[in-house]
C-alpha cells in the first residue's frame, strides 16, 4: 500500500480535485447520517422534547468532533507534504506520532466532556423537559470519544496519502450499523434518546476496527508494532502547529453555535427543535463544500511538499470555482424542498415546521455561496501550513460577526428568532474577504 492513493502533484488539477473529492463527499454524507438518522428516529418516536435534547447535545458533540478533526488535520498536511517530497521515513514517523497523540487527546477530551456537559446545559437554559434526555445522550457520546479520534486519525492519514476511497468504505460500514441500531434501540428497545447515542458510539467503534484491519491487510507503510507508536518530538510539534489552530478554528465556530443555541432556548422547545433540525440540514447541504475543501487541503499540501507553488494557486482557484458551483445547486434544492425536508423530522409539529423553513430560507441561501468561498480559502491556508489564518478567520466569523449580530438583532432590536437567523447568514462575509487577501499575498509562498 506504499504507493496507494493519488499523486496530486501531477496531472489535470480539476480532474484530480474532483476525483479526490467525490469519495470524500460520499464519506461525509454517510457520516452525517449519524446525526440525521438520530434526529429522524428520535423526532418520530420521542417527539419535539427529544429533538430539543439532541439539538443541544449535538452542539457539544460538534465541539468534540471538531477537536478530533482539527488535531488530526495536522497529520493530513504533514503526511501530504512528506508524500509530495517522497520521504517514507517521515511518513512512518508522522503516522506513529499522530496515533499516539490522538489517543492521549481522546482521554483528555473524554474527561473534560464528562465534567462540563451538565454545567453547560444549565448555562444554556436547556428546556427542563429536555434536560434528562440531553444529559443521557452526552454521557454516552463522551465515553466514545476514543473511537472518534482513532477513526479520524486513520482517515486524515489516508487523505494525506491521496487515498480518499478508504474513508468512504470505513464510514459506509459504520452508517449501516448506526441506522440499524437507531431503529432497534430508540423504539423497540425503549431506550429513547440515549439509544441513539449508543448507536452512534458503537458504529464509530466498528468503523475504527474495520479501518485498522483493512490497513494491516493491505501492507500499509506503518507496521502497527508497539515501538512504531513512539512520539517523535519534531513531528509532534509540526502536527500540533497545524492541528491546534485548526481545532481551535472549528471549536470557536461550534462554541458560537452552542451559545446561539442558548439564545434560541429562551424562545421555547419549538424554536430549539426547529433550529436543531435546520442546522442538521444545513450541515448536510454543506457536505459537498467540505469535501472539496478537504481535497484542496490535501492537494495543496502535496504540492507544497513538491515545491510547486503555481500548482497550489491553480488548485485553490479551481477549488473556488467548483465549490461555488456545487454549493449553488445544493442551495437551490434546499430552497425548493425546504418544507418537505423539515416535515421528515416532525410531520405533526406545525410550529416546528414553520420555524424550520424560516431557518433554511435565511441560513441556507446566498450566504452559503459566501461560506463556500470562505471554507475553500481556509482549506488552502491549512494545506500550505498556515492554519493560524483559518483560526483567525473563524474568530472573525464567530466572535466578531455571528454572536454580536445575532444578540443585537434578536434582543436589542427585538427581532427574536428571525434576528438570530439573519446574524448567522451574515457571518461568513468578513472571513471570506480576509481569506482572499491572504491568498493574493506572497507570504504563504515563502513557507517551507
C-alpha positions in Angstrom: 0.0 0.0 0.0 3.0 2.3 0.0 2.0 3.6 -3.4 -1.7 3.6 -2.8 -3.5 6.9 -3.3 -3.4 9.7 -5.8 -0.3 11.6 -6.7 -1.8 15.1 -6.5 1.4 16.8 -7.8 0.8 15.8 -11.4 -2.0 15.7 -14.0 -5.1 17.8 -14.6 -5.8 19.9 -11.5 -9.7 20.0 -11.8 -9.8 16.3 -12.6 -7.6 15.3 -9.7 -9.6 17.6 -7.3 -13.0 16.1 -8.4 -11.6 12.5 -8.4 -10.3 13.0 -4.9 -13.3 14.9 -3.6 -16.1 12.6 -4.7 -15.2 9.7 -2.3 -14.8 12.3 0.5 -18.2 13.6 -0.3 -19.6 10.1 0.0 -17.9 9.6 3.3 -19.0 13.0 4.6 -22.6 12.3 3.6 -22.6 8.9 5.2 -21.0 10.2 8.4 -23.6 13.0 8.7 -26.3 10.3 8.6 -25.3 9.5 12.2 -26.9 12.7 13.4 -29.6 12.9 10.7 -30.9 9.4 11.5 -30.6 10.1 15.2 -32.9 13.1 14.8 -35.3 11.4 12.4 -35.9 8.4 14.6 -35.9 10.4 17.9 -38.3 13.0 16.4 -40.8 10.4 15.3 -40.5 8.2 18.5 -39.8 10.7 21.3 -41.2 13.9 19.8 -40.0 17.5 20.0 -38.7 17.1 23.5 -36.2 14.5 22.2 -35.4 16.8 19.3 -34.6 19.7 21.6 -32.4 17.4 23.7 -30.4 16.2 20.7 -30.3 19.7 19.3 -28.5 20.9 22.5 -26.4 17.8 23.0 -25.3 17.9 19.3 -23.6 21.3 19.9 -21.2 19.7 22.4 -20.8 16.7 20.2 -19.8 19.0 17.3 -17.1 20.6 19.6 -15.7 17.1 20.4 -15.7 16.2 16.7 -14.1 19.5 15.9 -11.2 18.7 18.3 -10.8 15.3 16.7 -10.8 16.5 13.1 -8.7 19.6 14.0 -5.9 17.8 15.8 -5.7 15.0 13.2 -5.7 17.5 10.3 -2.1 18.2 11.2 -1.4 14.6 10.2 -3.1 15.1 6.8 -1.0 18.1 6.0 2.3 16.7 7.2 1.7 13.3 5.6 0.8 15.1 2.3 4.0 17.1 2.4 6.1 14.1 3.1 4.2 12.3 0.3 5.0 15.1 -2.1 8.6 15.1 -1.0 8.8 11.2 -1.3 10.1 10.9 2.3 9.0 7.5 3.5 10.7 7.7 6.9 9.0 11.0 7.5 5.7 9.4 6.6 6.2 6.5 9.1 7.2 8.8 12.0 4.2 11.1 11.3 1.8 8.1 11.4 3.1 6.8 14.7 3.2 10.2 16.3 -0.3 11.0 15.2 -1.8 7.8 16.5 -0.2 8.3 20.0 -1.2 12.0 20.1 -4.8 11.1 19.1 -5.1 8.5 21.9 -3.8 11.0 24.6 -6.0 13.7 23.3 -9.1 11.4 23.4 -8.5 10.7 27.1 -8.3 14.4 27.9 -11.3 15.3 25.9 -13.4 12.4 27.4 -12.6 13.6 30.9 -13.3 17.3 30.1 -16.6 16.4 28.3 -17.9 14.4 31.2 -17.1 17.3 33.6 -18.5 20.2 31.6 -21.7 19.0 29.8 -24.1 19.4 32.7 -22.9 22.9 33.7 -23.0 23.9 30.0 -26.6 22.7 29.6 -27.6 24.7 32.7 -25.8 27.8 31.4 -27.6 27.4 28.1 -31.0 27.1 29.7 -31.8 23.8 28.1 -35.6 23.3 28.5 -36.4 21.5 31.7 -38.3 18.8 30.0 -35.4 18.0 27.6 -32.6 18.2 30.2 -32.6 14.5 31.3 -32.5 13.2 27.7 -29.8 15.7 26.7 -27.6 14.6 29.7 -28.1 10.9 29.0 -27.1 11.4 25.3 -23.9 13.3 26.2 -22.8 10.7 28.8 -22.7 8.0 26.1 -21.2 10.3 23.4 -18.3 11.4 25.7 -17.4 7.8 26.5 -17.0 7.0 22.8 -14.5 9.8 22.1 -11.6 7.5 21.7 -13.3 5.9 18.7 -13.9 9.2 17.1 -10.2 10.3 17.5 -8.9 6.9 16.2 -11.2 6.9 13.2 -10.3 10.5 12.3 -6.6 9.8 12.7 -6.8 6.9 10.2 -8.8 8.9 7.7 -6.6 12.0 8.0 -3.6 9.9 7.1 -5.4 8.3 4.1 -6.3 11.8 2.8 -2.6 12.9 3.1 -1.5 9.9 1.1 -4.1 10.8 -1.6 -6.4 8.0 -0.7 -10.0 9.3 -0.4 -11.7 5.9 -1.1 -10.8 4.0 2.1 -12.5 6.5 4.4 -15.6 6.1 2.3 -15.6 2.3 2.8 -14.9 2.6 6.5 -17.8 5.0 7.2 -20.2 3.1 4.9 -19.9 0.2 7.4 -20.5 2.5 10.3 -23.5 4.2 8.7 -25.3 0.9 8.0 -24.7 -0.3 11.6 -25.8 3.1 13.0 -29.1 3.1 11.1 -29.9 -0.4 12.2 -29.2 0.3 15.8 -31.1 3.5 15.8 -34.2 1.8 14.6 -33.7 -1.0 17.2 -32.6 0.9 20.3 -34.7 4.1 20.2 -38.0 2.5 19.6 -38.4 -1.3 20.1 -35.8 -1.4 22.9 -37.3 1.6 24.6 -34.0 3.4 25.2 -35.2 6.7 23.6 -32.6 9.5 23.1 -29.9 7.6 24.9 -30.3 4.7 22.5 -29.4 7.0 19.6 -26.2 7.9 21.4 -25.3 4.2 21.9 -26.0 3.5 18.2 -23.6 6.3 17.2 -20.8 5.3 19.5 -21.0 1.6 18.7 -20.9 2.3 14.9 -17.9 4.5 15.3 -16.0 1.8 17.2 -16.8 -0.7 14.4 -15.6 1.8 11.8 -12.3 2.2 13.6 -11.8 -1.5 13.9 -12.6 -2.1 10.3 -10.1 0.7 9.2 -7.2 -0.8 11.2 -7.9 -4.3 10.0 -8.0 -3.0 6.4 -4.7 -1.2 6.7 -2.9 -4.2 8.2 -4.1 -6.5 5.4 -3.1 -4.0 2.7 0.7 -3.9 3.5 0.4 -0.3 4.9 3.6 1.6 5.3 3.1 1.6 9.1 3.5 -1.8 10.8 1.4 -1.1 14.0 4.2 -2.6 16.2 4.4 -1.0 19.7 7.7 0.7 19.1 6.4 2.4 16.0 4.0 4.4 18.1 6.8 6.4 19.6 6.2 10.2 19.6 8.8 12.0 17.5 9.2 15.5 19.0 9.8 17.2 15.7 6.8 15.6 14.1 4.6 16.3 17.2 5.4 20.0 17.1 4.6 20.3 13.4 1.3 18.3 13.8 0.3 20.5 16.8 1.4 23.7 15.0 -1.2 22.9 12.3 -3.6 20.8 14.3 -4.2 23.0 17.3 -5.1 26.2 15.3 -7.3 24.0 13.1 -9.0 22.5 16.1 -9.3 26.0 17.6 -10.9 27.3 14.4 -13.6 24.6 14.5 -14.1 24.8 18.2 -14.6 28.6 18.0 -17.2 28.2 15.4 -19.0 25.4 17.3 -18.9 27.3 20.6 -20.6 30.2 18.8 -23.3 27.8 17.6 -23.6 26.5 21.2 -24.1 30.0 22.5 -26.6 30.7 19.8 -28.5 27.5 20.8 -28.6 29.0 24.3 -30.2 32.2 22.8 -32.7 30.1 20.9 -33.6 28.0 24.0 -35.1 31.2 25.5 -37.8 31.1 22.8 -39.0 27.7 23.8 -38.8 24.0 22.8 -40.2 24.5 19.3 -37.6 27.1 18.5 -34.8 24.8 19.8 -36.1 21.8 17.9 -36.6 23.8 14.6 -33.1 25.4 14.7 -31.6 22.0 15.5 -33.2 20.4 12.5 -32.3 23.4 10.4 -28.6 23.2 11.4 -28.6 19.5 10.7 -30.0 20.1 7.2 -27.6 23.0 6.6 -24.7 20.8 7.7 -25.8 18.0 5.3 -26.1 20.5 2.5 -22.6 21.7 3.2 -21.1 18.2 2.7 -20.0 18.9 -1.0 -18.4 22.1 0.1 -16.4 20.3 2.8 -15.3 17.5 0.6 -13.9 19.9 -2.0 -12.2 21.9 0.8 -10.6 18.7 2.2 -9.4 17.9 -1.4 -7.9 21.4 -1.6 -6.0 20.9 1.7 -4.5 17.6 0.6 -3.6 18.7 -2.9 -2.1 22.0 -1.6 -0.1 20.0 1.0 1.4 17.6 -1.5 2.3 20.4 -3.9 3.9 22.4 -1.1 6.0 19.3 -0.4 6.9 19.1 -4.0 7.8 22.9 -4.0 5.2 23.6 -6.8 3.6 26.9 -5.7 2.0 27.6 -9.1 0.1 24.3 -8.8 -1.1 25.3 -5.3 -2.5 28.5 -6.8 -4.2 26.6 -9.6 -5.6 24.1 -7.1 -7.2 26.9 -5.0 -8.7 28.7 -8.0 -10.3 25.6 -9.3 -11.4 24.7 -5.8 -13.2 28.0 -5.5 -14.9 27.6 -8.9 -16.1 24.0 -8.3 -17.2 24.7 -4.7 -19.3 27.7 -5.7 -21.0 25.9 -8.5 -21.8 22.8 -6.4 -23.0 24.9 -3.5 -25.3 26.8 -5.8 -27.0 23.6 -6.9 -27.4 22.4 -3.3 -28.9 25.7 -2.2 -31.5 25.6 -5.0 -32.6 22.1 -4.0 -32.9 23.0 -0.3 -34.9 26.1 -1.1 -37.3 24.2 -3.4 -37.9 21.3 -1.0 -37.4 23.1 2.4 -40.9 22.3 3.8 -40.8 18.7 2.8 -37.3 18.3 4.4 -38.4 19.8 7.7 -41.5 17.6 7.8 -39.4 14.5 7.6 -38.3 15.2 11.2 -41.6 16.3 12.8 -44.5 15.9 10.4 -47.1 16.9 13.0 -45.4 19.9 14.6 -46.8 23.0 12.7 -44.7 25.5 14.8 -41.5 23.5 14.3 -42.2 23.2 10.5 -42.8 27.0 10.2 -39.6 28.0 12.1 -37.5 25.3 10.4 -38.5 26.5 7.0 -37.6 30.1 8.0 -34.2 28.9 9.1 -33.5 27.3 5.8 -34.8 30.3 3.8 -32.3 32.5 5.6 -29.4 30.3 6.6 -29.1 28.1 3.5 -29.3 30.7 0.8 -26.9 33.2 -0.8 -24.8 33.2 2.4 -23.9 29.5 1.6 -22.1 30.7 -1.6 -20.0 33.1 0.6 -19.4 30.3 3.0 -18.1 28.1 0.1 -15.5 30.8 -0.7 -14.5 31.1 2.9 -14.1 27.4 3.5 -12.1 26.9 0.3 -9.7 29.6 1.2 -9.4 28.3 4.8 -8.7 24.8 3.4 -5.9 26.3 1.2 -4.4 28.1 4.2 -4.3 24.8 6.2 -2.8 22.9 3.3 0.1 25.3 3.0 0.7 25.1 6.7 -0.9 28.4 7.8 -3.6 27.0 10.0 -3.4 30.2 12.1 -5.0 32.1 9.2 -8.0 29.7 9.3 -8.2 30.1 13.0 -8.2 33.9 12.7 -11.0 33.7 10.1 -13.0 31.5 12.4 -12.7 34.2 15.1 -13.9 36.8 12.6 -16.8 34.6 11.6 -18.0 33.5 15.1 -16.9 36.2 17.6 -16.8 39.4 15.6 -19.9 38.9 13.4 -22.2 35.9 14.4 -22.5 36.2 18.2 -22.7 40.1 18.5 -25.0 40.5 15.4 -27.3 37.6 16.5 -27.6 39.0 20.0 -28.2 42.6 18.8 -30.8 41.7 16.3 -32.6 39.2 18.5 -32.7 41.1 21.8 -31.7 44.7 21.3 -33.8 45.1 18.1 -36.5 42.7 19.4 -36.4 40.6 16.2 -36.4 37.3 18.1 -35.6 34.1 16.3 -35.5 35.9 12.9 -32.7 38.1 14.1 -30.6 35.1 15.1 -31.0 33.5 11.7 -30.1 36.8 9.9 -27.0 37.1 12.1 -25.8 33.6 11.2 -26.3 34.3 7.5 -24.1 37.4 7.6 -21.2 35.7 9.5 -19.0 34.3 6.6 -18.6 37.6 4.7 -15.7 39.1 6.6 -13.6 35.9 6.9 -14.1 35.2 3.1 -12.6 38.6 2.4 -9.7 38.0 4.8 -9.0 34.6 3.2 -8.9 36.2 -0.3 -6.4 38.8 0.9 -4.1 36.1 2.3 -4.3 34.0 -0.9 -3.3 37.0 -3.0 -0.4 37.9 -0.7 3.1 36.4 -1.3 3.8 35.5 2.3 2.5 31.9 2.0 4.8 31.2 -0.9 7.8 31.6 1.3 6.7 28.8 3.7 8.7 25.5 3.7 
